[in-house]
């Protein structure tokens, strides 16, 4: 993945040891790029992160897949960066997919209420399918409003997966048919 500068000229000019970003072109998708994130995103390095992704968008990539498998922490400022990218690419016909998020990082998205704004996929195949089809398969049953089986708090799920109830903190799972289980 040392071809960062070939994909986005000048991408490797500035470095930050707390967050390493590698790029990989997606040949199946026009304007598609995977950004492999390694490290963490917080208040101190979020401007570096935003500058790097802005270069990617300026180079013409608007369908961004962020592989978060090696991302071990994201602060609320970091989540704000992802929101800024979404606002940057949507008007250009693009979108953002977050991929392979570690549970503790996903929990920050969930607790701050941002998980509903992002397309979160479990693997690269699902992410590529999302961009090829233009919409998730699950749209027919999601978003789903339901009551927590433990505390009866009204909750909203935008996709299948596992998450934590905002009231009682119970871990819940919701399947593709919007059936809710303790998780």
C-alpha positions in Angstrom: 0.0 0.0 0.0 2.9 2.3 -0.6 1.2 3.8 -3.6 -0.6 6.6 -1.6 1.2 9.3 -3.6 0.3 7.6 -6.9 -3.4 7.7 -6.0 -3.4 11.1 -4.4 -0.4 13.4 -5.3 1.3 14.7 -2.2 -0.6 12.4 0.2 2.5 11.2 2.1 4.1 14.7 2.5 2.8 15.1 6.1 2.8 12.3 8.6 1.4 11.8 12.1 2.6 8.8 14.2 -0.7 8.6 16.1 -2.7 7.9 12.8 -1.4 6.1 9.8 -3.5 6.1 6.6 -3.0 3.9 3.6 -5.0 4.1 0.4 -6.2 1.4 -2.0 -8.1 2.1 -5.2 -11.3 0.1 -5.7 -11.3 -0.8 -9.4 -15.0 -2.0 -9.3 -16.3 1.5 -8.3 -15.8 4.7 -10.1 -14.3 7.3 -7.7 -14.0 4.6 -5.0 -11.2 4.4 -2.5 -10.5 2.5 0.7 -8.7 4.3 3.5 -7.0 2.0 6.0 -6.9 3.8 9.4 -4.3 2.6 11.9 -4.1 4.3 15.3 -6.5 6.7 16.9 -8.4 10.0 16.1 -8.8 12.6 18.8 -8.8 16.4 19.3 -5.0 16.6 18.6 -4.8 14.8 15.3 -8.3 15.3 13.8 -7.1 18.4 11.8 -4.4 16.2 10.3 -7.0 13.5 9.5 -9.4 16.1 7.9 -6.5 17.5 5.8 -5.6 14.0 4.5 -9.2 13.1 3.6 -9.7 16.5 2.0 -6.8 15.8 -0.3 -8.5 12.5 -1.2 -11.7 14.2 -2.1 -9.9 17.0 -4.1 -8.2 14.2 -6.1 -11.7 13.1 -7.2 -12.5 10.2 -4.9 -16.0 10.6 -3.5 -17.0 7.0 -2.6 -14.9 6.5 0.5 -14.6 3.3 2.5 -12.9 3.7 5.8 -11.4 0.4 7.0 -11.5 0.9 10.8 -10.2 -2.6 11.8 -6.9 -1.0 13.2 -8.6 2.1 14.6 -8.5 1.7 18.4 -10.0 5.0 19.5 -12.2 7.8 18.2 -13.2 10.9 20.2 -16.2 13.0 19.6 -14.0 15.3 17.6 -12.9 12.4 15.4 -16.6 11.5 14.8 -17.1 15.1 13.8 -14.4 14.6 11.1 -16.3 11.7 9.7 -19.5 13.8 9.6 -17.6 16.5 7.7 -16.5 14.0 5.1 -20.0 12.9 4.6 -21.1 16.5 4.0 -18.1 16.9 1.7 -18.9 14.0 -0.6 -22.7 13.8 -0.6 -23.2 16.9 -2.9 -20.7 15.3 -5.3 -22.8 12.1 -5.5 -20.5 10.2 -3.1 -20.9 8.6 0.2 -19.0 7.2 3.2 -18.9 3.6 4.4 -17.3 2.6 7.7 -16.0 -0.9 7.7 -14.9 -3.4 10.4 -15.3 -1.1 13.4 -14.0 -2.3 16.7 -16.8 -2.7 19.3 -15.4 0.1 21.6 -15.1 2.5 18.7 -18.6 1.6 17.5 -20.0 2.3 21.0 -18.7 5.9 20.8 -20.7 6.3 17.5 -23.7 4.7 19.1 -23.6 6.7 22.4 -23.3 10.0 20.6 -26.1 9.1 18.2 -24.0 9.1 15.0 -24.3 5.5 14.0 -27.6 6.2 12.2 -25.9 8.7 9.9 -23.3 6.4 8.6 -23.4 3.3 6.4 -21.6 0.7 8.5 -20.7 -2.6 6.9 -19.0 -5.7 8.2 -16.7 -6.5 5.2 -15.4 -5.0 1.9 -17.8 -7.1 -0.2 -20.8 -5.5 1.6 -19.3 -2.0 1.2 -18.7 -2.5 -2.6 -22.2 -3.9 -3.0 -23.6 -0.8 -1.3 -21.9 1.5 -3.8 -22.8 -0.6 -6.8 -26.5 -0.8 -5.7 -26.6 2.7 -4.3 -28.8 1.6 -1.4 -28.6 -1.0 1.4 -30.7 -4.1 1.0 -32.2 -3.7 4.4 -34.0 -0.5 3.6 -37.4 -2.2 3.6 -37.5 -2.8 7.4 -35.1 -0.1 8.6 -35.2 2.2 10.3 -37.1 0.3 13.0 -38.5 1.8 16.2 -38.9 -0.7 19.0 -38.9 -1.0 22.8 -35.9 -2.3 24.7 -36.8 -5.8 26.0 -35.2 -5.0 29.4 -36.3 -1.4 30.3 -38.9 -0.6 27.6 -37.0 2.5 26.4 -38.1 3.4 22.8 -35.1 2.9 20.5 -34.4 3.3 16.8 -32.2 1.0 14.8 -31.1 2.0 11.3 -29.6 -1.4 10.4 -29.1 -4.9 11.7 -26.3 -5.5 14.3 -25.5 -5.2 17.9 -25.7 -2.1 20.1 -26.3 -0.9 23.6 -29.6 0.5 25.0 -29.1 4.2 25.8 -31.1 3.8 29.0 -30.3 0.5 30.7 -27.0 -0.2 28.8 -28.1 -3.8 27.9 -26.5 -5.2 24.8 -29.1 -5.8 22.1 -29.0 -7.5 18.7 -31.3 -6.8 15.8 -31.4 -9.1 12.8 -32.0 -8.3 9.1 -35.8 -8.8 9.7 -35.7 -6.3 12.6 -36.2 -9.0 15.3 -34.7 -7.8 18.6 -32.8 -10.1 21.0 -30.6 -9.7 24.1 -27.2 -9.7 22.7 
